[in-house]
Structures are given as structure tokens and as C-alpha cells.
Amino acid sequence: MLSALMMMKRLAAALRVALREEDFARVLSAGLLLIIIGTLSYSIGGGWSVIDGLYVAVGTLTTSSILDPELTITDGWLKLSPRATSSSASASSSRSPAGSAWAS
């Protein structure tokens, strides 16, 4: 708990210094706007929960997520999206042109 508080204090200090830069506020605003638009798009358009939409939006923007459609998570508290099932993932990959090119 103490380390989390110390990390937040360092983050706040770093943001104060960074906000003195002329373009940092614009870049930060653009990134936050992309995350908000992506979250809303995934949540409303895909019928996902807001947490799932936020996870995928941040993962897409930072290219750091595990968005493997064949990933199976068995623990209920780790499961992010109930829509990702192995049968729907295999059906969608078989229809994609890239999937058929790799299969041959």
C-alpha cells in the first residue's frame, strides 16, 4: 500500500513537470480522447461492458494487450468478455481471407 502511494506521488510530480511543456497537454488530451472514443465504440457498438471496452481500447492504443480470440480463461474473476468463445473464434477465423491463406 505504501509503495502504491509513493508511486502516485511520483506520478503526480512527473505530471506537474510534464504539463509545463507546451505540447504535452495536447498530446495527453488526444490520447485520453482516443481511449474514451474507443471505449464507447467497443461498449456501444460491440455490446460489451465498459470495462471490456476500456481494456480493448487501451490495449489497441498501446499495442500491449492479449486479444487472442482462442484464449480460454477458466477462472470467472479473470474472464473479461463472455462473448469470446472458442466456437465463435474458430468460425470467424475460418471466414477471414488471412486465415485461409495460412491454412494452406
SERO-4910 file (N, C-alpha, C, O; in steps of 0.05 Angstrom, whole numbers):
BEGIN
 pado doro    nc1    nc2    nc3   cac1   cac2   cac3    cc1    cc2    cc3    oc1    oc2    oc3
  Met    A     16    -24      0      0      0      0     17     25      0     12     44    -14
  Leu    A     38     24     16     56     47     17     70     52    -10     73     75    -18
  Ser    A     78     31    -23     92     34    -49     72     46    -69     81     61    -87
  Ala    A     47     38    -68     27     50    -87     24     80    -82     22     95   -101
  Leu    A     23     88    -57     21    116    -51     46    132    -60     44    154    -70
  Met    A     69    120    -56     94    133    -65     94    135    -96    104    155   -107
  Met    A     85    114   -109     84    115   -138     65    137   -148     71    151   -167
  Met    A     42    140   -135     22    160   -143     34    188   -138     29    207   -154
  Lys    A     50    191   -117     63    217   -111     83    224   -133     84    247   -142
  Arg    A     99    204   -141    118    208   -162    105    214   -189    114    231   -204
  Leu    A     82    200   -194     67    205   -219     56    233   -219     58    247   -240
  Ala    A     45    243   -197     35    270   -196     57    290   -200     53    310   -214
  Ala    A     80    286   -188    102    304   -192    111    304   -221    117    325   -232
  Ala    A    113    281   -233    121    279   -261    100    293   -280    108    307   -299
  Leu    A     75    290   -274     54    304   -290     56    334   -287     52    348   -307
  Arg    A     62    344   -263     65    372   -259     88    383   -276     86    405   -288
  Val    A    110    369   -277    133    377   -293    126    375   -323    133    393   -338
  Ala    A    114    353   -331    107    349   -359     87    370   -369     89    378   -393
  Leu    A     68    378   -353     48    397   -361     60    425   -366     46    441   -378
  Arg    A     84    430   -357     97    455   -363    106    456   -393    110    478   -404
  Glu    A    109    433   -405    117    432   -433     93    442   -450     70    437   -443
  Glu    A     98    455   -471     78    467   -488     59    447   -500     34    451   -500
  Asp    A     69    426   -512     53    407   -527     43    383   -511     26    368   -521
  Phe    A     52    379   -486     45    355   -471     15    354   -466      3    332   -468
  Ala    A      3    376   -459    -26    376   -452    -42    368   -477    -62    353   -474
  Arg    A    -34    377   -500    -49    369   -525    -46    340   -531    -65    327   -539
  Val    A    -22    329   -528    -17    301   -533    -32    283   -513    -44    263   -520
  Leu    A    -31    291   -488    -46    276   -467    -75    277   -472    -89    257   -469
  Ser    A    -86    300   -480   -114    303   -485   -122    286   -509   -144    273   -509
  Ala    A   -106    285   -530   -112    268   -553   -112    239   -546   -130    224   -555
  Gly    A    -93    230   -530    -92    202   -521   -117    195   -505   -129    174   -509
  Leu    A   -124    212   -486   -148    207   -469   -173    207   -486   -191    191   -481
  Leu    A   -175    225   -505   -198    226   -523   -200    200   -540   -222    190   -543
  Leu    A   -178    190   -549   -178    165   -564   -187    142   -547   -202    124   -556
  Ile    A   -178    141   -522   -187    120   -504   -216    122   -498   -230    101   -497
  Ile    A   -227    146   -494   -255    149   -488   -272    142   -512   -292    127   -509
  Ile    A   -264    151   -536   -279    144   -561   -278    114   -565   -298    102   -572
  Gly    A   -255    102   -562   -252     73   -566   -269     57   -546   -282     37   -553
  Thr    A   -269     66   -521   -285     52   -500   -314     54   -507   -328     33   -505
  Leu    A   -324     77   -515   -352     80   -522   -359     64   -547   -380     52   -549
  Ser    A   -341     64   -566   -346     49   -591   -348     19   -586   -366      6   -595
  Tyr    A   -329      8   -570   -330    -20   -564   -353    -27   -546   -366    -48   -550
  Ser    A   -360    -10   -528   -382    -15   -509   -409    -14   -522   -425    -32   -519
  Ile    A   -413      7   -538   -440     10   -550   -442     -6   -576   -461    -21   -580
  Gly    A   -422     -4   -593   -422    -18   -619   -419    -48   -616   -432    -63   -631
  Gly    A   -403    -57   -598   -398    -86   -595   -416    -99   -574   -416   -123   -571
  Gly    A   -430    -83   -559   -447    -94   -538   -431   -104   -514   -441   -122   -500
  Trp    A   -407    -94   -510   -390   -103   -488   -395    -86   -464   -408    -65   -466
  Ser    A   -385    -94   -441   -386    -78   -417   -365    -55   -420   -348    -57   -437
  Val    A   -368    -35   -404   -350    -12   -405   -321    -21   -398   -302    -11   -410
  Ile    A   -319    -39   -379   -292    -49   -371   -279    -63   -395   -255    -60   -400
  Asp    A   -294    -80   -409   -283    -94   -432   -275    -74   -454   -254    -77   -466
  Gly    A   -292    -54   -459   -286    -34   -479   -262    -18   -472   -245    -12   -489
  Leu    A   -259    -11   -446   -235      3   -437   -210    -13   -441   -189     -4   -450
  Tyr    A   -212    -39   -433   -189    -57   -436   -180    -59   -465   -156    -57   -470
  Val    A   -198    -63   -483   -191    -66   -511   -182    -39   -523   -164    -39   -540
  Ala    A   -194    -17   -515   -186      9   -525   -157     15   -517   -141     24   -533
  Val    A   -151     11   -492   -123     16   -482   -104     -3   -495    -82      4   -503
  Gly    A   -112    -29   -497    -95    -49   -509    -90    -43   -538    -68    -48   -548
  Thr    A   -110    -33   -552   -106    -26   -580    -88     -2   -584    -71     -1   -601
  Leu    A    -92     18   -567    -76     43   -569    -47     38   -561    -29     49   -573
  Thr    A    -42     21   -541    -15     16   -532     -3     -9   -544     21    -15   -539
  Thr    A    -18    -24   -559    -10    -50   -571      3    -68   -550     23    -81   -555
  Ser    A     -9    -69   -526      2    -86   -505    -17   -107   -494    -10   -120   -475
  Ser    A    -40   -110   -506    -59   -129   -495    -57   -156   -507    -44   -161   -527
  Ile    A    -71   -175   -494    -73   -202   -504   -101   -205   -516   -120   -211   -501
  Leu    A   -104   -200   -541   -130   -202   -554   -132   -227   -571   -140   -225   -595
  Asp    A   -124   -249   -560   -125   -274   -575   -153   -286   -573   -162   -292   -551
  Pro    A   -167   -289   -596   -194   -299   -594   -196   -328   -585   -218   -336   -576
  Glu    A   -175   -343   -586   -175   -370   -578   -166   -374   -549   -163   -396   -539
  Leu    A   -160   -352   -535   -152   -353   -508   -175   -361   -490   -197   -350   -492
  Thr    A   -171   -382   -474   -192   -391   -457   -184   -386   -428   -164   -396   -419
  Ile    A   -201   -371   -414   -196   -365   -386   -218   -380   -370   -241   -376   -374
  Thr    A   -209   -397   -352   -228   -414   -337   -237   -401   -311   -259   -407   -303
  Asp    A   -221   -385   -298   -229   -372   -274   -249   -350   -280   -244   -333   -297
  Gly    A   -272   -349   -266   -292   -330   -271   -284   -301   -265   -292   -283   -279
  Trp    A   -267   -297   -245   -259   -270   -238   -238   -259   -258   -233   -234   -258
  Leu    A   -226   -275   -274   -207   -266   -294   -220   -261   -322   -209   -248   -339
  Lys    A   -244   -272   -325   -257   -270   -351   -266   -242   -357   -280   -229   -341
  Leu    A   -259   -231   -380   -265   -204   -387   -290   -203   -405   -308   -186   -400
  Ser    A   -292   -220   -424   -315   -218   -443   -328   -245   -446   -315   -265   -454
  Pro    A   -353   -248   -439   -367   -273   -442   -372   -280   -471   -380   -303   -477
  Arg    A   -369   -261   -489   -375   -266   -518   -353   -282   -532   -358   -294   -553
  Ala    A   -329   -282   -521   -307   -295   -535   -307   -325   -528   -299   -333   -506
  Thr    A   -317   -341   -546   -317   -370   -542   -301   -383   -564   -296   -371   -585
  Ser    A   -292   -407   -559   -275   -420   -579   -291   -426   -605   -279   -426   -626
  Ser    A   -317   -432   -603   -332   -438   -627   -335   -414   -645   -333   -416   -669
  Ser    A   -341   -390   -633   -344   -366   -649   -318   -357   -660   -316   -346   -682
  Ala    A   -296   -361   -644   -270   -352   -653   -260   -369   -677   -249   -358   -696
  Ser    A   -265   -395   -676   -257   -412   -698   -274   -407   -723   -264   -408   -745
  Ala    A   -299   -401   -719   -317   -395   -742   -309   -369   -755   -309   -367   -780
  Ser    A   -302   -349   -739   -294   -323   -751   -267   -325   -765   -262   -311   -785
  Ser    A   -248   -341   -754   -222   -342   -766   -223   -358   -792   -206   -354   -810
  Ser    A   -242   -377   -795   -244   -393   -819   -255   -376   -842   -251   -383   -865
  Arg    A   -271   -355   -836   -282   -338   -857   -263   -317   -866   -267   -305   -888
  Ser    A   -242   -311   -851   -224   -289   -858   -205   -298   -880   -197   -321   -881
  Pro    A   -199   -279   -899   -181   -286   -920   -153   -294   -910   -140   -311   -921
  Ala    A   -144   -280   -889   -117   -286   -878   -117   -314   -866    -97   -328   -868
  Gly    A   -139   -322   -853   -140   -349   -841   -138   -370   -862   -125   -391   -857
  Ser    A   -151   -367   -886   -150   -387   -906   -122   -388   -919   -113   -409   -928
  Ala    A   -109   -365   -921    -82   -365   -933    -62   -380   -916    -44   -393   -926
  Trp    A    -65   -377   -889    -46   -390   -871    -52   -420   -868    -35   -436   -861
  Ala    A    -77   -428   -874    -84   -456   -870    -73   -473   -892    -69   -497   -887
  Ser    A    -67   -462   -915    -57   -479   -937    -27   -485   -936    -17   -499   -953
***
